[in-house]
Amino acid sequence: MIETYAYARAGFVGNPSDGYFGRTISFIARNFRARVLLYPSARLEIKLSKADTPVFENLEELRRVTRWRGYYGGIRIIQALLMRFSDYCREQGLELADRNFTMEYESNIPQRLGLGGSSAIITAALRALMRFFQVEIPRPVQANLVLETETRELGVPAGLQDRVIQAYEGLVYMDFSRALMEQQGYGNYEPLDPGLLPKVYLAYQMSLSEGTEVFHSNVRERWRAGDPVVVGAMQQWAEYAQRARQALVERDYATLGELINANFDLRASIYRISDGNLAMIRASRHAGATSNFAGSGGAIVGTYADEEMYQRLSRELERIGVAVIKPQILPPVAQAVLPVPVSGAGG
């Protein structure tokens, strides 16, 4: 029996420039996770989870489950991963053993709230496949395969940020500059000590939000067409991430907070932001905290000064149906292994 996990993630600064040759900083939130079980069986089977089974006790349960998980299960993304994994192994000349298996999954990551729920399921499933078939894949390539599962197999627009942080875990600074991406096929990913972070929070809507497909609207088309507003914004976000990395290293939390707020303010100038998402940002700032989107809408991330501010933040956001947590970035202390800072993208 093989058991693997992958966790929710929060984009901290620089998003959404990861899909546009930019730079970002992200961290893992172990408060939510996807779990995969894989074991030998006579036939290859992907077992349905509750999210894939349209059977409910009553209408109220249907409403509650749909508001939490959304409308999509994980069967399609696991099947897409199996296709991409198989193609990758063939491309690399890796002959997989003729062994069948059954794969089960479950996830408590709120879906369609920009917390990397779908990519966490794929990441956990990829880890299980690697162990089952005894295939070693470098972490930056793992992130690429997870992204390609969604973009190439399913046609879902996405960037590398989610997949990189879920492959590396902890706190990571990512450089996706065009030269790096074209030269080596992935960016430079630098794990940072999570101890550099100030007090951070993660907040998310407790009802279904717009998905990434809706949020990104026509920005990619404008970027491809060379729209100076969009191109300039992507370059600005990349600079924010670079400056935020330096602020973290120097523990300059005032500058870091300014960059977090500026990141969202720039986003609001070119993207269509829903009233619900704007309400989260306004409420968090009214409480004195900084705030930025954690992904593509539905969840925000930021910093706060002390426990009094955290309690005020929680009250402000709970009034509008938003939950607030303190993200658990590292494993429990007894099991913690701090990431070792590296230059470039290690395997």
C-alpha positions as CSV (number, residue, x, y, z in Angstrom):
1,M,0.0,0.0,0.0
2,I,1.5,3.3,-1.1
3,E,0.1,6.5,0.6
4,T,1.1,10.0,-0.6
5,Y,0.0,13.5,0.2
6,A,0.2,17.0,-1.4
7,Y,-1.0,20.2,0.3
8,A,-2.9,23.4,-0.4
9,R,-0.7,26.4,-1.4
10,A,-0.9,30.1,-1.2
11,G,0.7,32.5,-3.7
12,F,2.3,35.2,-1.6
13,V,3.8,37.8,-3.9
14,G,4.2,38.0,-7.7
15,N,1.2,36.1,-8.8
16,P,-0.2,35.9,-11.4
17,S,3.1,36.5,-13.4
18,D,4.2,32.8,-13.2
19,G,2.4,32.0,-16.5
20,Y,4.0,35.1,-18.1
21,F,7.8,34.6,-17.5
22,G,7.6,36.4,-14.2
23,R,8.6,35.7,-10.6
24,T,6.6,34.6,-7.5
25,I,6.9,33.6,-3.9
26,S,4.6,30.9,-2.5
27,F,4.2,28.7,0.5
28,I,2.4,25.4,1.4
29,A,-0.5,25.3,3.8
30,R,-0.7,21.9,5.4
31,N,-4.0,22.7,7.0
32,F,-5.6,21.1,3.9
33,R,-4.3,18.2,1.9
34,A,-5.0,15.7,-0.9
35,R,-4.3,12.0,-0.1
36,V,-3.7,9.2,-2.6
37,L,-3.7,5.4,-1.9
38,L,-2.2,3.1,-4.6
39,Y,-2.0,-0.7,-4.4
40,P,-1.6,-3.7,-6.8
41,S,-4.8,-5.1,-8.3
42,A,-5.9,-7.4,-11.2
43,R,-7.1,-4.4,-13.2
44,L,-6.3,-0.8,-13.4
45,E,-8.9,1.1,-11.5
46,I,-9.5,4.7,-10.3
47,K,-11.9,4.5,-7.5
48,L,-14.6,7.2,-7.1
49,S,-14.4,9.5,-4.1
50,K,-17.3,11.3,-2.5
51,A,-16.6,14.2,-4.8
52,D,-17.2,12.0,-7.8
53,T,-20.3,10.2,-6.5
54,P,-23.7,12.0,-7.1
55,V,-25.4,10.4,-4.2
56,F,-26.5,12.6,-1.2
57,E,-28.6,12.1,1.9
58,N,-30.8,15.0,0.9
59,L,-30.9,18.4,-0.9
60,E,-29.2,20.2,2.0
61,E,-26.2,17.8,1.9
62,L,-26.0,18.3,-1.9
63,R,-25.8,22.1,-1.3
64,R,-23.3,21.8,1.5
65,V,-21.0,19.5,-0.4
66,T,-21.2,21.5,-3.6
67,R,-20.4,24.8,-1.8
68,W,-17.3,23.2,-0.3
69,R,-16.0,21.0,-3.2
70,G,-17.4,22.6,-6.3
71,Y,-18.8,20.7,-9.3
72,Y,-15.8,18.7,-10.3
73,G,-14.3,15.5,-9.0
74,G,-10.9,14.1,-9.3
75,I,-11.4,11.2,-11.7
76,R,-10.8,13.2,-14.9
77,I,-7.6,14.8,-13.6
78,I,-6.1,11.5,-12.4
79,Q,-7.0,9.9,-15.7
80,A,-5.3,12.8,-17.4
81,L,-2.2,12.4,-15.2
82,L,-2.0,8.7,-16.1
83,M,-1.9,9.7,-19.8
84,R,0.7,12.3,-19.2
85,F,2.9,10.1,-17.0
86,S,2.7,7.3,-19.5
87,D,3.7,9.6,-22.4
88,Y,6.5,11.1,-20.4
89,C,8.0,7.6,-19.6
90,R,7.8,6.7,-23.3
91,E,9.4,9.9,-24.3
92,Q,12.3,9.2,-21.8
93,G,12.7,5.6,-22.9
94,L,11.5,4.3,-19.5
95,E,9.8,0.9,-19.8
96,L,7.2,0.6,-17.1
97,A,6.6,-2.8,-15.5
98,D,3.4,-4.5,-16.6
99,R,1.6,-4.1,-13.3
100,N,-1.9,-3.0,-12.6
101,F,-3.1,-1.0,-9.6
102,T,-6.0,0.6,-8.0
103,M,-5.8,4.3,-7.1
104,E,-8.0,6.0,-4.5
105,Y,-8.0,9.7,-3.6
106,E,-9.6,12.1,-1.2
107,S,-9.1,15.8,-0.6
108,N,-10.3,18.3,1.9
109,I,-8.8,21.3,0.0
110,P,-11.7,23.7,-0.9
111,Q,-12.1,23.6,-4.6
112,R,-12.2,26.6,-7.0
113,L,-10.9,29.0,-4.3
114,G,-7.4,29.4,-5.7
115,L,-5.7,27.1,-3.2
116,G,-4.3,24.6,-5.7
117,G,-6.8,21.8,-5.0
118,S,-6.7,20.1,-8.4
119,S,-2.9,20.3,-8.7
120,A,-2.6,18.8,-5.2
121,I,-4.5,15.8,-6.2
122,I,-2.3,15.4,-9.3
123,T,0.9,15.9,-7.4
124,A,-0.1,13.3,-4.8
125,A,-1.0,10.9,-7.5
126,L,2.2,11.5,-9.4
127,R,4.2,10.7,-6.2
128,A,2.3,7.5,-5.8
129,L,3.0,6.5,-9.4
130,M,6.7,7.2,-9.1
131,R,7.0,5.0,-6.0
132,F,4.9,2.2,-7.6
133,F,6.9,2.1,-10.8
134,Q,10.2,3.1,-9.1
135,V,10.7,6.0,-11.5
136,E,12.8,9.0,-10.4
137,I,11.6,12.4,-11.8
138,P,13.4,15.6,-10.8
139,R,11.2,18.0,-8.9
140,P,11.1,20.8,-11.5
141,V,10.1,18.2,-14.1
142,Q,7.4,16.9,-11.7
143,A,5.9,20.4,-11.6
144,N,6.0,20.5,-15.4
145,L,4.1,17.2,-15.7
146,V,1.4,18.3,-13.2
147,L,1.0,21.5,-15.2
148,E,0.9,19.7,-18.5
149,T,-1.8,17.3,-17.1
150,E,-4.1,20.3,-16.8
151,T,-3.0,22.4,-19.8
152,R,-2.2,19.8,-22.4
153,E,-4.6,17.0,-21.4
154,L,-7.5,19.0,-20.1
155,G,-7.1,22.4,-21.7
156,V,-7.3,24.3,-18.4
157,P,-5.2,27.6,-18.4
158,A,-2.7,27.5,-15.6
159,G,0.8,28.5,-14.5
160,L,3.7,26.7,-12.9
161,Q,3.5,28.4,-9.5
162,D,1.1,26.0,-7.8
163,R,2.8,22.9,-9.1
164,V,6.3,24.1,-8.1
165,I,5.4,24.9,-4.5
166,Q,3.5,21.6,-4.2
167,A,6.5,19.7,-5.5
168,Y,9.1,21.5,-3.3
169,E,6.8,22.4,-0.3
170,G,7.8,24.9,2.4
171,L,8.5,28.5,1.1
172,V,9.9,29.0,-2.4
173,Y,11.0,31.9,-4.5
174,M,10.5,31.1,-8.2
175,D,12.0,32.8,-11.3
176,F,10.3,31.9,-14.5
177,S,12.2,34.3,-16.8
178,R,11.9,33.6,-20.5
179,A,15.6,32.8,-20.9
180,L,15.5,30.2,-18.2
181,M,12.3,28.6,-19.4
182,E,13.5,28.4,-23.0
183,Q,17.0,27.1,-22.0
184,Q,16.2,24.4,-19.5
185,G,12.4,24.0,-19.7
186,Y,11.7,25.2,-16.2
187,G,12.6,28.1,-13.9
188,N,15.0,28.6,-11.0
189,Y,13.4,27.5,-7.8
190,E,14.9,28.7,-4.5
191,P,13.6,27.2,-1.2
192,L,13.7,29.8,1.6
193,D,13.6,29.3,5.3
194,P,9.9,29.7,6.4
195,G,11.3,31.2,9.6
196,L,11.9,34.3,7.6
197,L,8.1,34.9,7.3
198,P,6.4,37.4,9.6
199,K,2.9,36.4,11.0
200,V,0.9,35.3,8.0
201,Y,-2.8,34.3,7.6
202,L,-4.8,32.6,5.0
203,A,-8.5,33.4,4.5
204,Y,-11.0,31.7,2.1
205,Q,-14.7,32.0,1.2
206,M,-16.9,29.3,2.6
207,S,-18.9,29.1,-0.6
208,L,-18.2,28.3,-4.2
209,S,-16.1,31.0,-6.0
210,E,-15.4,31.6,-9.7
211,G,-12.8,29.2,-11.0
212,T,-9.5,30.0,-12.7
213,E,-11.0,29.7,-16.2
214,V,-13.4,32.6,-15.4
215,F,-10.9,34.7,-13.6
216,H,-8.2,34.9,-16.2
217,S,-10.7,36.0,-18.8
218,N,-8.9,37.6,-21.8
219,V,-5.6,38.7,-20.1
220,R,-3.6,36.0,-21.8
221,E,-4.8,37.0,-25.2
222,R,-3.9,40.7,-24.4
223,W,-0.5,39.6,-23.2
224,R,0.2,37.6,-26.4
225,A,-0.9,40.6,-28.4
226,G,1.7,42.7,-26.7
227,D,-0.8,44.9,-24.8
228,P,1.6,47.3,-23.0
229,V,-0.7,47.5,-19.9
230,V,-0.7,43.7,-19.4
231,V,2.9,43.2,-20.4
232,G,3.9,46.0,-18.0
233,A,1.9,44.6,-15.2
234,M,3.5,41.2,-15.5
235,Q,6.9,42.8,-15.3
236,Q,5.9,44.8,-12.3
237,W,4.6,41.7,-10.5
238,A,7.9,40.0,-11.2
239,E,9.7,42.9,-9.6
240,Y,7.5,42.8,-6.6
241,A,8.4,39.2,-6.0
242,Q,12.1,39.9,-6.3
243,R,11.9,42.8,-3.9
244,A,9.8,40.7,-1.5
245,R,12.5,38.0,-1.4
246,Q,15.0,40.7,-0.4
247,A,12.6,42.0,2.2
248,L,12.2,38.6,3.7
249,V,15.9,38.0,3.9
250,E,16.4,41.3,5.6
251,R,13.2,40.9,7.7
252,D,12.0,44.2,6.4
253,Y,8.3,43.5,7.0
254,A,7.1,47.0,6.4
255,T,8.3,46.9,2.8
256,L,7.0,43.3,2.5
257,G,3.6,44.5,3.5
258,E,3.6,47.3,1.0
259,L,4.5,44.9,-1.7
260,I,1.7,42.4,-0.8
261,N,-0.9,45.2,-0.9
262,A,0.6,46.6,-4.1
263,N,0.4,43.2,-5.7
264,F,-3.4,43.1,-5.4
265,D,-3.9,46.7,-6.2
266,L,-2.2,46.3,-9.5
267,R,-4.2,43.2,-10.2
268,A,-7.5,45.0,-9.6
269,S,-6.4,47.6,-12.2
270,I,-6.5,45.1,-15.1
271,Y,-8.6,42.1,-13.9
272,R,-12.3,42.0,-13.3
273,I,-12.6,41.4,-9.5
274,S,-16.0,40.2,-8.2
275,D,-17.7,42.0,-5.3
276,G,-17.1,39.1,-3.0
277,N,-13.4,39.1,-3.6
278,L,-13.2,42.9,-3.2
279,A,-15.1,42.6,0.1
280,M,-12.4,40.2,1.5
281,I,-9.6,42.6,0.6
282,R,-11.4,45.6,2.1
283,A,-12.3,43.8,5.3
284,S,-8.8,42.5,5.9
285,R,-7.3,46.0,5.3
286,H,-9.9,47.6,7.5
287,A,-8.6,45.3,10.3
288,G,-5.1,46.6,9.7
289,A,-3.7,43.5,7.9
290,T,-2.1,43.3,4.4
291,S,-3.9,41.3,1.7
292,N,-3.4,39.8,-1.7
293,F,-5.1,37.0,-3.6
294,A,-3.7,33.6,-2.7
295,G,-4.5,32.4,-6.2
296,S,-7.2,33.2,-8.7
297,G,-9.9,34.5,-6.3
298,G,-11.8,33.1,-3.4
299,A,-8.9,33.1,-1.0
300,I,-6.6,35.8,0.3
301,V,-3.2,35.8,2.1
302,G,-1.4,38.5,4.0
303,T,0.4,39.5,7.2
304,Y,-0.8,40.8,10.6
305,A,1.0,42.5,13.4
306,D,-0.1,40.6,16.5
307,E,-2.7,38.3,18.0
308,E,-5.1,41.3,18.7
309,M,-5.0,42.2,15.0
310,Y,-5.5,38.5,14.1
311,Q,-8.7,38.3,16.2
312,R,-10.0,41.6,14.7
313,L,-9.2,40.2,11.2
314,S,-11.1,37.0,12.0
315,R,-14.1,38.9,13.2
316,E,-14.2,41.2,10.2
317,L,-13.9,38.4,7.7
318,E,-16.3,36.0,9.4
319,R,-19.0,38.6,9.1
320,I,-18.9,38.2,5.3
321,G,-18.7,34.4,5.3
322,V,-14.9,34.1,5.2
323,A,-12.8,31.7,7.3
324,V,-9.4,32.7,8.6
325,I,-6.5,30.3,9.5
326,K,-2.9,30.4,10.4
327,P,-1.2,28.3,7.7
328,Q,0.9,25.4,8.8
329,I,3.9,25.6,6.5
330,L,6.2,23.0,8.0
331,P,5.5,19.4,9.1
332,P,5.0,18.9,12.9
333,V,8.1,19.8,14.8
334,A,9.1,16.2,15.5
335,Q,9.2,15.4,11.8
336,A,10.3,18.8,10.4
337,V,13.1,18.9,7.9
338,L,13.9,22.4,6.9
339,P,14.5,22.9,3.1
340,V,18.1,23.6,2.2
341,P,18.4,26.8,0.1
342,V,19.8,26.1,-3.4
343,S,20.6,28.1,-6.4
344,G,18.7,26.9,-9.4
345,A,16.3,24.0,-9.7
346,G,17.5,21.0,-7.9
347,G,16.1,17.5,-8.5
